[in-house]
């Protein structure tokens, strides 16, 4: 039975004949034959919850704790057992306090035991985390707990048991003007997002592909249940329905796992392939990719629908994971632009900002919010709200956008040198603390902003380690030129009708990053002859390299060509425009972008006035010759990759690369 949770935002009926006691001690027995004893109290009559692996309890207890941390009170959860069940309930007792009730009910519905006590909310959350977190670490005997189904992992081992206490520490998380139904929808969206394998840092399982796939499968089912409970909070009848494609993908996954278990139990595989570990691993991963892909589409649709039901309007206040206040500037579907005052501005897609999952909670009033009016923040707000620039990452130091379209390619800001990639994995930094993971000699964000205002980069004038390349004469000239173009663009009231300085920005971004000042450049020039520039004849070598690069990684293009029955794809390597439009997806744009950057680096080596006026890549797929080998690996027939570069004189330099067969992945 897969793990599940079933929260109820209502108290259990009270009894006057039960005295309210002191907070009891908590303890867990070692797993034995699929059972664990959860003991509440150490007095003469402790309350003992017999937890069974047939009714997985851990995820329910964790989710209940998360609800308490968010002050979603009252909240209760049921732990089923053999011959009855146990109810756990938390209610608001006073400011910062809880009234906790645990009762046991037998199979006939008769209450057999009850325990009630008062405890500080943060104290209870810390105790729960301290008891269950260490208990479920690597030393936990999963096989003894799961018994005959030991091939299934225990998802609770990967849950952040101390996270609820961290959430509970954040100020004002219970002060919100939203109705309870909206808060619950928001809460379940948070739960669904924080159960994602990537958020839980589950990238691989030490026991191999099968355990890895089973764990991700269970977590996906939990995410789906969280979204379903969020939908259950809608008052109207227009609730999003389940996805038939997702249901079928999950069914296929479950059937494969059931077939595998049956074969192992009987010792008689239902088909020969099940004995081939390589085939099995590949089949499991393909099935996992299928249901995760369908769930991603389902999650996007559900989240979009749930966001429509929330009172998200301009001026809505939030607190973040560090307790800082932010104001919603604008919202478009799931995309939110939030102003965090003097800390900066973030552009977020639901609960995703860069590569990290965010935590936000709506509040009524801000806390210590400062609304700065310096030029940095004025241009930051304009860039964040303008249609042409709102999708780009904006540097929190200089306030200018980074025009790189692929986030994984972003390094530091080419205009000021601040490490922009930090923002993809971390919250906006505190103003007066060094960046996490960067040494004590790295300036704080406030200091970096002051340095940029005074002399144009993020580092102190005497810093000769981090800023040398920024202070090269050629880099300074181009940085000032790009900044001036950005400023002119902002000053134009019709700016959204004009293009951004993309070409000059790319020249700056791809300049060599050697830390050389003008004196060292002169010294190097005197001691060593400069590298010779290349003539136009080398364009054919450039085209050959690009064709080979594309051919080595075009498996997904091949798969889509077979799926859509399209024989030819054309890519403009300057604009990255891809035709037909079906191929213009993020995964394909990454490979096209790699080819583009290779081209740009090579163009810089040409001897002036030699240049490239157009660059086109054409891929012709042999879709009529599709086959699978005996291991199930798909491929299609002969591929021809053509790269055509047209120089400044109009001459075409063409290279055709042929591949006998191309894998489809």
PyMOL commands that set and color helices and strands:
alter all, ss='L'
color gray80, all
select helices_A, chain A and resi 53-55+58-69+121-135+142-149+155-158+163-168+180-194+209-232+244-266+272-275+277-308+341-343+375-385+407-409+420-424+445-455+469-471+473-491+495-497+502-509+518-527+536-552+555-564+581-583+586-603
alter helices_A, ss='H'
color red, helices_A
select strands_A, chain A and resi 7-8+20-21+26-28+35-40+47-52+75-81+84-94+97-106+111-120+317-319+325-332+335-339+345-349+352-353+356-357+361-363+393-394+401-402+568-572+578-579+612-628+634-647+652-659+662-663
alter strands_A, ss='S'
color yellow, strands_A
deselect
rebuild
show_as cartoon
